Amino acid sequence: MTTDLIIDRIIHHRLEYETRNKKKEKKEADVAKAMNLI
């Protein structure tokens, strides 16, 4: 593995992580909002 390949993989995985977390945060916010309406 070259350094460039490792860096590309890190960046790619970071972007996937951020996307996954944004979805999770939205779901949690929706649940919290729904709980406040009940």
PyMOL Python script that loads the backbone (N, CA, C, O; Angstrom):
from pymol import cmd

cmd.read_pdbstr("""\
ATOM      1  N   MET A   1       0.845  -1.190   0.000  1.00  0.00           N
ATOM      2  CA  MET A   1       0.000   0.000   0.000  1.00  0.00           C
ATOM      3  C   MET A   1       0.881   1.241   0.000  1.00  0.00           C
ATOM      4  O   MET A   1       1.884   1.328   0.709  1.00  0.00           O
ATOM      5  N   THR A   2       0.472   2.179  -0.811  1.00  0.00           N
ATOM      6  CA  THR A   2       1.216   3.430  -0.844  1.00  0.00           C
ATOM      7  C   THR A   2       0.583   4.416   0.136  1.00  0.00           C
ATOM      8  O   THR A   2      -0.552   4.242   0.578  1.00  0.00           O
ATOM      9  N   THR A   3       1.331   5.429   0.453  1.00  0.00           N
ATOM     10  CA  THR A   3       0.830   6.459   1.368  1.00  0.00           C
ATOM     11  C   THR A   3      -0.407   7.129   0.783  1.00  0.00           C
ATOM     12  O   THR A   3      -1.372   7.395   1.500  1.00  0.00           O
ATOM     13  N   ASP A   4      -0.380   7.403  -0.525  1.00  0.00           N
ATOM     14  CA  ASP A   4      -1.535   8.044  -1.167  1.00  0.00           C
ATOM     15  C   ASP A   4      -2.793   7.193  -1.033  1.00  0.00           C
ATOM     16  O   ASP A   4      -3.875   7.715  -0.767  1.00  0.00           O
ATOM     17  N   LEU A   5      -2.650   5.895  -1.215  1.00  0.00           N
ATOM     18  CA  LEU A   5      -3.800   4.994  -1.107  1.00  0.00           C
ATOM     19  C   LEU A   5      -4.353   4.988   0.318  1.00  0.00           C
ATOM     20  O   LEU A   5      -5.567   5.003   0.522  1.00  0.00           O
ATOM     21  N   ILE A   6      -3.464   4.966   1.282  1.00  0.00           N
ATOM     22  CA  ILE A   6      -3.890   4.984   2.687  1.00  0.00           C
ATOM     23  C   ILE A   6      -4.641   6.278   2.997  1.00  0.00           C
ATOM     24  O   ILE A   6      -5.687   6.251   3.645  1.00  0.00           O
ATOM     25  N   ILE A   7      -4.114   7.396   2.542  1.00  0.00           N
ATOM     26  CA  ILE A   7      -4.763   8.694   2.776  1.00  0.00           C
ATOM     27  C   ILE A   7      -6.135   8.724   2.116  1.00  0.00           C
ATOM     28  O   ILE A   7      -7.104   9.188   2.718  1.00  0.00           O
ATOM     29  N   ASP A   8      -6.224   8.228   0.871  1.00  0.00           N
ATOM     30  CA  ASP A   8      -7.512   8.186   0.174  1.00  0.00           C
ATOM     31  C   ASP A   8      -8.524   7.341   0.938  1.00  0.00           C
ATOM     32  O   ASP A   8      -9.694   7.712   1.040  1.00  0.00           O
ATOM     33  N   ARG A   9      -8.083   6.217   1.469  1.00  0.00           N
ATOM     34  CA  ARG A   9      -8.982   5.344   2.230  1.00  0.00           C
ATOM     35  C   ARG A   9      -9.460   6.032   3.503  1.00  0.00           C
ATOM     36  O   ARG A   9     -10.635   5.937   3.859  1.00  0.00           O
ATOM     37  N   ILE A  10      -8.560   6.720   4.183  1.00  0.00           N
ATOM     38  CA  ILE A  10      -8.934   7.430   5.411  1.00  0.00           C
ATOM     39  C   ILE A  10      -9.982   8.495   5.100  1.00  0.00           C
ATOM     40  O   ILE A  10     -10.984   8.608   5.807  1.00  0.00           O
ATOM     41  N   ILE A  11      -9.755   9.269   4.053  1.00  0.00           N
ATOM     42  CA  ILE A  11     -10.701  10.321   3.682  1.00  0.00           C
ATOM     43  C   ILE A  11     -12.053   9.718   3.317  1.00  0.00           C
ATOM     44  O   ILE A  11     -13.097  10.212   3.743  1.00  0.00           O
ATOM     45  N   HIS A  12     -12.028   8.654   2.531  1.00  0.00           N
ATOM     46  CA  HIS A  12     -13.270   7.991   2.116  1.00  0.00           C
ATOM     47  C   HIS A  12     -14.043   7.472   3.326  1.00  0.00           C
ATOM     48  O   HIS A  12     -15.255   7.664   3.420  1.00  0.00           O
ATOM     49  N   HIS A  13     -13.354   6.826   4.236  1.00  0.00           N
ATOM     50  CA  HIS A  13     -14.021   6.293   5.422  1.00  0.00           C
ATOM     51  C   HIS A  13     -14.541   7.410   6.323  1.00  0.00           C
ATOM     52  O   HIS A  13     -15.594   7.266   6.945  1.00  0.00           O
ATOM     53  N   ARG A  14     -13.820   8.505   6.396  1.00  0.00           N
ATOM     54  CA  ARG A  14     -14.274   9.644   7.195  1.00  0.00           C
ATOM     55  C   ARG A  14     -15.580  10.205   6.638  1.00  0.00           C
ATOM     56  O   ARG A  14     -16.497  10.523   7.395  1.00  0.00           O
ATOM     57  N   LEU A  15     -15.659  10.326   5.311  1.00  0.00           N
ATOM     58  CA  LEU A  15     -16.877  10.839   4.692  1.00  0.00           C
ATOM     59  C   LEU A  15     -18.054   9.897   4.929  1.00  0.00           C
ATOM     60  O   LEU A  15     -19.168  10.351   5.190  1.00  0.00           O
ATOM     61  N   GLU A  16     -17.815   8.591   4.841  1.00  0.00           N
ATOM     62  CA  GLU A  16     -18.871   7.617   5.130  1.00  0.00           C
ATOM     63  C   GLU A  16     -19.330   7.745   6.578  1.00  0.00           C
ATOM     64  O   GLU A  16     -20.526   7.687   6.865  1.00  0.00           O
ATOM     65  N   TYR A  17     -18.378   7.919   7.486  1.00  0.00           N
ATOM     66  CA  TYR A  17     -18.681   8.061   8.911  1.00  0.00           C
ATOM     67  C   TYR A  17     -19.549   9.300   9.149  1.00  0.00           C
ATOM     68  O   TYR A  17     -20.541   9.243   9.876  1.00  0.00           O
ATOM     69  N   GLU A  18     -19.165  10.416   8.530  1.00  0.00           N
ATOM     70  CA  GLU A  18     -19.919  11.651   8.723  1.00  0.00           C
ATOM     71  C   GLU A  18     -21.340  11.522   8.186  1.00  0.00           C
ATOM     72  O   GLU A  18     -22.289  11.990   8.814  1.00  0.00           O
ATOM     73  N   THR A  19     -21.485  10.887   7.023  1.00  0.00           N
ATOM     74  CA  THR A  19     -22.811  10.686   6.439  1.00  0.00           C
ATOM     75  C   THR A  19     -23.671   9.823   7.348  1.00  0.00           C
ATOM     76  O   THR A  19     -24.838  10.127   7.592  1.00  0.00           O
ATOM     77  N   ARG A  20     -23.082   8.747   7.843  1.00  0.00           N
ATOM     78  CA  ARG A  20     -23.806   7.830   8.725  1.00  0.00           C
ATOM     79  C   ARG A  20     -24.242   8.558   9.999  1.00  0.00           C
ATOM     80  O   ARG A  20     -25.366   8.376  10.467  1.00  0.00           O
ATOM     81  N   ASN A  21     -23.359   9.374  10.552  1.00  0.00           N
ATOM     82  CA  ASN A  21     -23.691  10.096  11.789  1.00  0.00           C
ATOM     83  C   ASN A  21     -24.786  11.131  11.576  1.00  0.00           C
ATOM     84  O   ASN A  21     -25.634  11.324  12.447  1.00  0.00           O
ATOM     85  N   LYS A  22     -24.778  11.802  10.421  1.00  0.00           N
ATOM     86  CA  LYS A  22     -25.829  12.785  10.148  1.00  0.00           C
ATOM     87  C   LYS A  22     -27.190  12.109  10.099  1.00  0.00           C
ATOM     88  O   LYS A  22     -28.168  12.641  10.624  1.00  0.00           O
ATOM     89  N   LYS A  23     -27.259  10.933   9.467  1.00  0.00           N
ATOM     90  CA  LYS A  23     -28.523  10.189   9.415  1.00  0.00           C
ATOM     91  C   LYS A  23     -28.957   9.799  10.820  1.00  0.00           C
ATOM     92  O   LYS A  23     -30.132   9.914  11.171  1.00  0.00           O
ATOM     93  N   LYS A  24     -28.008   9.339  11.618  1.00  0.00           N
ATOM     94  CA  LYS A  24     -28.315   8.905  12.985  1.00  0.00           C
ATOM     95  C   LYS A  24     -28.803  10.088  13.827  1.00  0.00           C
ATOM     96  O   LYS A  24     -29.777   9.962  14.569  1.00  0.00           O
ATOM     97  N   GLU A  25     -28.135  11.224  13.712  1.00  0.00           N
ATOM     98  CA  GLU A  25     -28.541  12.403  14.472  1.00  0.00           C
ATOM     99  C   GLU A  25     -29.949  12.843  14.081  1.00  0.00           C
ATOM    100  O   GLU A  25     -30.741  13.232  14.940  1.00  0.00           O
ATOM    101  N   LYS A  26     -30.263  12.781  12.780  1.00  0.00           N
ATOM    102  CA  LYS A  26     -31.601  13.164  12.330  1.00  0.00           C
ATOM    103  C   LYS A  26     -32.649  12.226  12.912  1.00  0.00           C
ATOM    104  O   LYS A  26     -33.696  12.675  13.377  1.00  0.00           O
ATOM    105  N   LYS A  27     -32.374  10.929  12.889  1.00  0.00           N
ATOM    106  CA  LYS A  27     -33.323   9.964  13.452  1.00  0.00           C
ATOM    107  C   LYS A  27     -33.538  10.235  14.935  1.00  0.00           C
ATOM    108  O   LYS A  27     -34.673  10.214  15.411  1.00  0.00           O
ATOM    109  N   GLU A  28     -32.458  10.488  15.667  1.00  0.00           N
ATOM    110  CA  GLU A  28     -32.569  10.753  17.103  1.00  0.00           C
ATOM    111  C   GLU A  28     -33.355  12.034  17.362  1.00  0.00           C
ATOM    112  O   GLU A  28     -34.158  12.093  18.293  1.00  0.00           O
ATOM    113  N   ALA A  29     -33.125  13.059  16.542  1.00  0.00           N
ATOM    114  CA  ALA A  29     -33.855  14.314  16.708  1.00  0.00           C
ATOM    115  C   ALA A  29     -35.336  14.111  16.416  1.00  0.00           C
ATOM    116  O   ALA A  29     -36.191  14.665  17.107  1.00  0.00           O
ATOM    117  N   ASP A  30     -35.641  13.310  15.386  1.00  0.00           N
ATOM    118  CA  ASP A  30     -37.040  13.028  15.058  1.00  0.00           C
ATOM    119  C   ASP A  30     -37.732  12.285  16.198  1.00  0.00           C
ATOM    120  O   ASP A  30     -38.880  12.582  16.527  1.00  0.00           O
ATOM    121  N   VAL A  31     -37.047  11.333  16.790  1.00  0.00           N
ATOM    122  CA  VAL A  31     -37.616  10.579  17.913  1.00  0.00           C
ATOM    123  C   VAL A  31     -37.848  11.511  19.102  1.00  0.00           C
ATOM    124  O   VAL A  31     -38.903  11.462  19.734  1.00  0.00           O
ATOM    125  N   ALA A  32     -36.872  12.352  19.403  1.00  0.00           N
ATOM    126  CA  ALA A  32     -37.010  13.286  20.524  1.00  0.00           C
ATOM    127  C   ALA A  32     -38.181  14.237  20.280  1.00  0.00           C
ATOM    128  O   ALA A  32     -38.947  14.541  21.195  1.00  0.00           O
ATOM    129  N   LYS A  33     -38.310  14.698  19.047  1.00  0.00           N
ATOM    130  CA  LYS A  33     -39.411  15.599  18.703  1.00  0.00           C
ATOM    131  C   LYS A  33     -40.746  14.880  18.856  1.00  0.00           C
ATOM    132  O   LYS A  33     -41.698  15.446  19.394  1.00  0.00           O
ATOM    133  N   ALA A  34     -40.822  13.651  18.391  1.00  0.00           N
ATOM    134  CA  ALA A  34     -42.056  12.863  18.501  1.00  0.00           C
ATOM    135  C   ALA A  34     -42.411  12.623  19.963  1.00  0.00           C
ATOM    136  O   ALA A  34     -43.586  12.661  20.327  1.00  0.00           O
ATOM    137  N   MET A  35     -41.425  12.380  20.792  1.00  0.00           N
ATOM    138  CA  MET A  35     -41.680  12.127  22.217  1.00  0.00           C
ATOM    139  C   MET A  35     -42.221  13.379  22.900  1.00  0.00           C
ATOM    140  O   MET A  35     -43.042  13.281  23.813  1.00  0.00           O
ATOM    141  N   ASN A  36     -41.775  14.536  22.472  1.00  0.00           N
ATOM    142  CA  ASN A  36     -42.264  15.786  23.064  1.00  0.00           C
ATOM    143  C   ASN A  36     -43.697  16.085  22.651  1.00  0.00           C
ATOM    144  O   ASN A  36     -44.408  16.796  23.361  1.00  0.00           O
ATOM    145  N   LEU A  37     -44.128  15.555  21.521  1.00  0.00           N
ATOM    146  CA  LEU A  37     -45.492  15.797  21.043  1.00  0.00           C
ATOM    147  C   LEU A  37     -46.511  14.906  21.731  1.00  0.00           C
ATOM    148  O   LEU A  37     -47.703  15.210  21.735  1.00  0.00           O
ATOM    149  N   ILE A  38     -46.053  13.816  22.309  1.00  0.00           N
ATOM    150  CA  ILE A  38     -46.981  12.860  22.935  1.00  0.00           C
ATOM    151  C   ILE A  38     -47.464  13.388  24.274  1.00  0.00           C
ATOM    152  O   ILE A  38     -48.251  12.727  24.951  1.00  0.00           O
TER     153      ILE A  38
END
""", "prot")
cmd.dss("prot")
cmd.show_as("cartoon", "prot")
cmd.util.cbc("prot")
cmd.orient("prot")
